[in-house]
Amino acid sequence: MQKLVHSQDETMLADAARGFLDAAAPVSHLRALRDAGHTHDAALWQEMASMGWSGVLIPEAQGGSDMGHAAAGIIAGALGTNLAATPFISTAVIAATALRNASSTRADAMLEKIVQGEVTYALAIDETRKFKPEATQMRADPDGNGFLLTGRKQFVVDGGFADRALVLARSKDGLTLFDLPMDRFGITRTATRMIDSRDAATLEFTAIAATGDDIVGTVHDAMAVLGPALAAGQAALAAEMSGVAAGAFGMTAAYLNERKQFGVKIGSFQALAHRAAHLWCEIEVTTSAVLNAARCLDDTPAEAGMAVSLAKARGITTAQLAVMEGVQMHGGIGMTDAYDMGLFMKRARVCAEWLGDYGYHAENVARLRGF
């Protein structure tokens, strides 16, 4: 099988992303945000927008660079390595993909605002403890020429600060996706800080008035625009988890080469060296799966489902392995909040649940393979 490699432009983007984030948002930056009671850095997001990252999946006609999903994965991976807290996946990946597939004047206007960093989005889908969009029960009842939305959404990542939300509701003949401002009358949001110190929210909708202009795509056919957006988000999240694993591994490898016992570096102990080598191999395989998913989304999006679910499932297991091994090989210090490994572990845990856990994606791979 031919090895997948990044293009010259993608390699330049990777170098730029690492350089920028190492300077502007090292892991210590997340700790400082957490200790100050903040869940994200709005100024950092504005800088990312000025660099064109917010428009990585947005057509040039709306001001974006349209570099593709492989490029989006590069950015997401760099964000994961540094644990940078931004609305990149919610806004620049999921919302941007849904809106560009909607092909409407209003959607185009929102895409332009995303490029400029003027608007942020959250995705309001989950209603239970697990990701299952097709089981949505939130109602979109007919009301004249529009709808009244009633229901509750939870685990709305970035929902505590986002300007707008993509809201999935059940209409008469199917599912419909709405693009709503968070300040619309009747929407109540309760922000929650997750274990990784980032933001999620619970949204309550009490007879929210929505018009045809609020619909993204076609009424009763939400998955035509939401399906590609979810796949894009899952692939980017897999890339972020690959970055989380790489960041945790980097910390662990550095520690193994610094810490001494019996007068020698512990990295020279065969048992630890073998565990580190195994982890490195797992990260490399997952990185390849992530790039393959992005390439499939760029080249054959209608056939990318298996590649995306495989990447997300591998991202989950690899990130969890990396943080567990990191804690154990750091010994007692790895268990303390004073050391950054715990921050990687918490982010890996949240990423594992968002947009489908391991069981969800493993089942999807099995189904697509005919089992």
C-alpha positions as CSV (number, residue, x, y, z in Angstrom):
1,M,0.0,0.0,0.0
2,Q,1.3,3.4,-0.9
3,K,2.3,5.6,2.0
4,L,0.2,8.7,2.4
5,V,2.2,11.9,2.7
6,H,1.5,15.6,3.1
7,S,1.7,18.0,0.2
8,Q,4.2,20.8,0.2
9,D,1.5,23.3,1.2
10,E,0.3,21.0,4.0
11,T,3.9,20.6,5.3
12,M,4.3,24.3,5.4
13,L,1.0,24.6,7.3
14,A,2.1,22.0,9.8
15,D,5.4,23.9,10.5
16,A,3.5,27.2,10.8
17,A,0.9,25.7,13.1
18,R,3.5,24.1,15.4
19,G,5.6,27.3,15.5
20,F,2.6,29.6,16.2
21,L,1.0,27.4,18.9
22,D,4.3,26.6,20.7
23,A,4.8,30.4,21.1
24,A,1.2,31.6,21.6
25,A,-0.5,28.6,23.3
26,P,1.9,26.1,25.0
27,V,0.3,23.7,27.5
28,S,0.9,26.1,30.3
29,H,-1.5,28.5,28.6
30,L,-4.4,26.1,29.2
31,R,-3.4,25.7,32.8
32,A,-3.4,29.5,33.2
33,L,-6.8,29.8,31.5
34,R,-8.2,27.1,33.8
35,D,-6.8,28.7,37.0
36,A,-8.2,32.1,35.9
37,G,-11.7,30.5,35.4
38,H,-11.7,30.8,31.6
39,T,-12.7,28.0,29.2
40,H,-11.2,29.4,26.0
41,D,-9.1,32.2,24.7
42,A,-11.1,34.5,22.4
43,A,-7.9,36.4,21.5
44,L,-6.2,33.3,20.4
45,W,-9.1,32.4,18.2
46,Q,-8.9,35.8,16.6
47,E,-5.2,35.3,15.8
48,M,-6.0,31.9,14.3
49,A,-8.7,33.6,12.1
50,S,-6.2,36.3,11.0
51,M,-3.9,33.5,9.9
52,G,-6.7,31.9,7.8
53,W,-7.2,28.8,9.9
54,S,-10.9,29.6,10.5
55,G,-11.4,29.4,6.7
56,V,-9.5,26.2,6.0
57,L,-12.7,24.4,4.8
58,I,-14.5,27.5,3.4
59,P,-14.6,28.2,-0.3
60,E,-12.5,31.1,-1.7
61,A,-15.7,32.8,-2.8
62,Q,-16.5,33.4,0.9
63,G,-13.0,34.4,1.8
64,G,-11.7,31.0,2.9
65,S,-8.6,29.1,1.7
66,D,-10.5,25.8,1.1
67,M,-7.3,23.8,1.8
68,G,-9.3,20.7,2.6
69,H,-9.8,18.2,5.4
70,A,-6.1,17.1,5.5
71,A,-5.2,20.7,6.3
72,A,-7.9,20.9,8.9
73,G,-6.5,17.7,10.4
74,I,-3.1,19.3,10.6
75,I,-4.4,22.2,12.5
76,A,-6.5,20.0,14.8
77,G,-3.5,17.8,15.5
78,A,-1.4,20.8,16.5
79,L,-4.1,22.1,18.8
80,G,-4.2,18.6,20.4
81,T,-0.5,18.5,21.0
82,N,-0.6,21.9,22.8
83,L,-4.1,21.4,24.3
84,A,-5.1,24.8,22.9
85,A,-8.7,25.6,23.8
86,T,-10.5,27.1,20.8
87,P,-13.8,26.6,18.9
88,F,-11.9,25.3,15.8
89,I,-13.7,22.0,15.4
90,S,-17.2,23.4,16.3
91,T,-16.9,26.4,14.1
92,A,-14.3,26.1,11.4
93,V,-14.9,22.4,10.7
94,I,-18.5,21.3,11.7
95,A,-20.4,24.5,11.1
96,A,-18.4,25.5,8.1
97,T,-19.0,22.1,6.4
98,A,-22.7,22.2,7.1
99,L,-23.1,25.8,5.9
100,R,-21.1,25.3,2.7
101,N,-23.3,22.3,1.9
102,A,-26.4,24.4,2.5
103,S,-25.7,26.6,-0.5
104,S,-27.8,29.6,0.4
105,T,-27.3,33.3,0.6
106,R,-27.6,33.3,4.4
107,A,-25.2,30.4,4.7
108,D,-22.6,32.2,2.6
109,A,-22.9,35.2,4.8
110,M,-22.3,33.1,7.9
111,L,-19.3,31.5,6.2
112,E,-17.8,34.9,5.6
113,K,-18.3,35.8,9.3
114,I,-16.6,32.5,10.3
115,V,-13.6,33.4,8.1
116,Q,-13.3,36.8,9.8
117,G,-13.6,35.3,13.3
118,E,-16.8,37.3,13.8
119,V,-19.0,34.4,14.8
120,T,-18.6,31.1,16.7
121,Y,-20.8,28.1,16.5
122,A,-21.8,25.2,18.8
123,L,-23.4,21.9,17.7
124,A,-26.6,21.1,19.6
125,I,-27.4,17.4,18.9
126,D,-27.0,15.2,21.9
127,E,-30.0,14.7,24.1
128,T,-28.9,11.6,26.1
129,R,-25.6,10.4,27.5
130,K,-24.5,9.0,24.1
131,F,-24.2,10.3,20.6
132,K,-27.2,9.2,18.5
133,P,-28.4,11.9,16.1
134,E,-31.0,9.7,14.5
135,A,-32.8,9.3,17.8
136,T,-33.4,13.0,18.2
137,Q,-36.6,13.8,20.0
138,M,-36.6,17.6,20.2
139,R,-39.7,18.8,18.4
140,A,-40.0,21.3,15.5
141,D,-43.8,21.8,15.4
142,P,-45.4,23.7,12.4
143,D,-46.4,27.2,13.3
144,G,-47.8,29.2,10.4
145,N,-44.9,29.5,7.9
146,G,-42.4,28.5,10.5
147,F,-41.7,26.2,13.4
148,L,-41.8,26.2,17.2
149,L,-38.8,24.3,18.7
150,T,-39.2,22.6,22.0
151,G,-36.8,20.3,23.8
152,R,-33.4,20.0,25.5
153,K,-29.9,19.5,24.3
154,Q,-26.9,18.6,26.4
155,F,-23.1,18.2,25.9
156,V,-23.2,21.2,23.6
157,V,-19.5,21.7,23.3
158,D,-18.5,25.5,23.2
159,G,-22.2,26.2,23.8
160,G,-21.5,28.4,26.8
161,F,-19.8,31.1,24.8
162,A,-20.8,30.4,21.1
163,D,-22.7,33.1,19.3
164,R,-24.9,30.6,17.3
165,A,-25.9,27.0,17.4
166,L,-26.7,24.4,14.8
167,V,-29.8,22.7,16.3
168,L,-31.1,19.3,15.2
169,A,-34.9,18.8,15.7
170,R,-37.5,16.3,14.6
171,S,-40.0,17.7,12.2
172,K,-43.1,16.1,10.7
173,D,-41.4,14.0,8.1
174,G,-37.9,13.7,9.3
175,L,-35.0,15.7,10.9
176,T,-34.4,19.4,10.2
177,L,-31.3,21.4,11.1
178,F,-31.7,25.0,12.3
179,D,-29.1,27.8,12.6
180,L,-30.1,29.9,15.6
181,P,-28.6,32.8,17.5
182,M,-28.0,31.9,21.1
183,D,-29.7,35.1,22.3
184,R,-33.0,34.2,20.6
185,F,-35.9,34.6,23.0
186,G,-36.8,31.4,24.8
187,I,-33.3,29.7,24.6
188,T,-31.8,29.1,28.1
189,R,-28.3,27.9,28.3
190,T,-26.5,26.6,31.3
191,A,-22.7,26.6,30.9
192,T,-20.7,23.8,32.4
193,R,-16.9,23.4,32.7
194,M,-16.0,19.9,31.7
195,I,-13.2,17.8,33.2
196,D,-10.7,19.2,30.7
197,S,-11.5,22.8,31.8
198,R,-13.3,23.6,28.6
199,D,-16.9,24.6,27.9
200,A,-20.0,22.7,27.3
201,A,-23.6,23.7,27.9
202,T,-27.2,22.4,28.3
203,L,-29.7,24.2,26.1
204,E,-33.4,24.4,26.9
205,F,-35.7,25.4,24.1
206,T,-39.2,26.6,25.1
207,A,-41.4,27.2,22.0
208,I,-38.6,28.9,20.1
209,A,-39.8,30.6,17.0
210,A,-37.9,29.6,13.8
211,T,-38.5,30.6,10.2
212,G,-37.6,29.0,6.9
213,D,-34.6,31.3,6.8
214,D,-33.3,29.5,9.9
215,I,-33.2,26.1,8.2
216,V,-29.8,24.8,7.1
217,G,-30.3,22.8,3.9
218,T,-33.8,21.3,3.3
219,V,-36.6,20.8,5.7
220,H,-37.0,17.2,6.9
221,D,-33.6,16.3,5.3
222,A,-31.0,17.5,7.9
223,M,-28.5,14.7,7.3
224,A,-27.9,15.8,3.7
225,V,-25.9,18.7,5.3
226,L,-25.3,17.5,8.8
227,G,-23.9,14.1,7.7
228,P,-20.8,15.5,6.0
229,A,-20.4,18.0,8.8
230,L,-20.4,15.3,11.4
231,A,-17.9,13.3,9.4
232,A,-15.6,16.3,9.1
233,G,-15.9,16.9,12.8
234,Q,-15.1,13.3,13.7
235,A,-12.1,13.2,11.4
236,A,-10.8,16.5,12.9
237,L,-11.4,15.2,16.4
238,A,-9.5,12.1,15.5
239,A,-6.6,14.3,14.4
240,E,-6.8,16.2,17.6
241,M,-6.6,13.0,19.6
242,S,-3.6,11.9,17.6
243,G,-2.0,15.3,18.6
244,V,-3.0,14.7,22.2
245,A,-1.3,11.3,22.1
246,A,1.8,12.8,20.5
247,G,2.0,15.5,23.1
248,A,1.7,13.1,25.9
249,F,4.3,10.8,24.3
250,G,6.7,13.8,23.9
251,M,6.4,14.6,27.6
252,T,6.9,10.9,28.6
253,A,9.9,10.4,26.3
254,A,11.6,13.6,27.7
255,Y,11.0,12.4,31.2
256,L,12.5,9.0,30.5
257,N,15.6,10.7,29.2
258,E,15.9,12.9,32.2
259,R,14.9,10.9,35.3
260,K,17.6,8.8,36.8
261,Q,17.5,5.8,39.1
262,F,20.5,3.9,40.3
263,G,22.6,6.5,38.5
264,V,21.2,5.8,35.0
265,K,18.4,7.3,33.0
266,I,15.2,5.2,33.3
267,G,14.8,5.3,29.5
268,S,17.6,2.8,29.3
269,F,15.5,0.2,31.2
270,Q,14.4,-2.4,28.7
271,A,10.8,-2.7,30.0
272,L,10.2,1.1,29.7
273,A,12.0,1.3,26.4
274,H,9.8,-1.4,25.0
275,R,6.6,0.3,26.2
276,A,7.7,3.6,24.8
277,A,8.5,1.9,21.4
278,H,5.1,0.2,21.3
279,L,3.3,3.5,22.1
280,W,5.3,5.3,19.3
281,C,4.2,2.6,16.8
282,E,0.6,3.0,17.8
283,I,0.8,6.8,17.3
284,E,2.3,6.3,13.9
285,V,-0.5,3.9,12.8
286,T,-3.2,6.2,14.1
287,T,-1.6,9.2,12.4
288,S,-1.8,7.3,9.1
289,A,-5.5,6.4,9.8
290,V,-6.2,10.0,10.5
291,L,-4.6,11.2,7.2
292,N,-6.4,8.5,5.3
293,A,-9.7,9.6,6.7
294,A,-9.0,13.2,5.7
295,R,-7.9,12.2,2.2
296,C,-11.1,10.2,1.8
297,L,-13.2,13.2,2.8
298,D,-11.3,15.3,0.3
299,D,-11.4,12.9,-2.6
300,T,-14.4,10.6,-2.1
301,P,-16.6,12.0,0.7
302,A,-19.5,9.8,0.0
303,E,-17.3,6.7,0.7
304,A,-15.4,8.1,3.7
305,G,-17.6,6.7,6.5
306,M,-15.5,3.7,7.3
307,A,-12.2,5.6,7.2
308,V,-13.6,8.3,9.5
309,S,-15.0,5.9,12.1
310,L,-11.8,3.9,12.0
311,A,-9.7,7.0,12.6
312,K,-12.0,8.1,15.5
313,A,-11.9,4.7,17.1
314,R,-8.1,4.5,16.8
315,G,-7.7,8.0,18.0
316,I,-9.6,7.1,21.2
317,T,-7.6,4.0,22.0
318,T,-4.3,5.6,21.1
319,A,-4.8,8.7,23.1
320,Q,-6.0,6.7,26.1
321,L,-3.0,4.5,25.9
322,A,-0.6,7.5,25.6
323,V,-2.0,9.2,28.7
324,M,-2.2,6.0,30.8
325,E,1.4,5.1,29.9
326,G,2.5,8.6,30.5
327,V,1.0,8.7,34.0
328,Q,2.5,5.3,34.9
329,M,6.0,6.0,33.5
330,H,6.1,9.3,35.3
331,G,5.4,7.5,38.5
332,G,4.0,9.4,41.5
333,I,4.4,12.8,39.9
334,G,2.2,11.8,37.0
335,M,-0.7,11.5,39.4
336,T,-0.5,15.1,40.6
337,D,-2.2,18.2,39.2
338,A,1.1,20.0,39.3
339,Y,2.2,18.0,36.3
340,D,0.7,18.5,32.8
341,M,0.1,14.8,32.0
342,G,-3.3,15.0,33.8
343,L,-4.4,17.7,31.5
344,F,-3.7,15.4,28.5
345,M,-5.6,12.6,30.2
346,K,-8.7,14.8,30.8
347,R,-8.7,16.1,27.2
348,A,-8.4,12.5,25.9
349,R,-11.4,11.5,28.0
350,V,-13.7,14.3,26.6
351,C,-12.6,13.7,23.0
352,A,-13.4,10.0,23.4
353,E,-17.1,10.9,24.1
354,W,-17.7,13.8,21.8
355,L,-19.2,12.9,18.3
356,G,-19.4,9.2,19.1
357,D,-17.5,7.0,21.5
358,Y,-15.4,3.9,20.6
359,G,-18.5,1.6,20.7
360,Y,-20.4,3.9,18.3
361,H,-17.6,4.0,15.7
362,A,-16.6,0.3,16.1
363,E,-20.2,-0.6,15.4
364,N,-20.2,1.7,12.4
365,V,-17.1,0.0,10.9
366,A,-18.6,-3.4,11.5
367,R,-21.9,-2.4,9.8
368,L,-20.1,-0.9,6.8
369,R,-18.1,-4.1,6.5
370,G,-21.2,-6.2,6.4
371,F,-21.1,-7.7,9.9
